[in-house]
Amino acid sequence: DTLSLASTGDITLWAQWTEVFTITYDANTPDSSALDSGSVPSNQTINDGSSGSVAGNSGSMVEAGYSFSKWNTEADGSGLDYVAGASITPTSSLTLYAVWVANYEVTYLGNSNTGGTPPGSTSTSPGGSVTAAANTGTLVKTGFVFGGWNTNSGGTGTTYEPGESFTPGSSLNLWALWLTPYTVSYDGNG
């Protein structure tokens, strides 16, 4: 604001102070060690009565076997949740703790194969999709043909064809599905 100094007396101006709150981000790793790579976002300062946006995983935090999900006001996740980009109007300085969710592991098994090796396992965060692996390790089973992957070693579960996308609801094993080949014979018909 502009002040006109046209008055005839002395004027005393008083400083006006606004409290500043700091939001500190904590990696809160599941094993209480340092991050496998990356870093936590930088601290934020927000003036009293003002709003800011909650940081995302801007430091590219990586924790093997886990995916970053959100922030919480308590290290054990029992406080208030904040997703990346959420508006926050703090009334005091606070620490937001990373919340990690265990990835789902999809493991491929040969299921009594007689040669070759199963593809390596893959992982995804909860809600993420996985593409069923091809028979990259040239699995074989004498007397059978490879028919995809099944959630049950006996072939009575859900079958996934190589290249098919699906969303697992938990970690799971996929067994090679072995099919009995049929012989097709041609007859000259006379």
Disulfide bonds with the S-S distance in Angstrom:
none
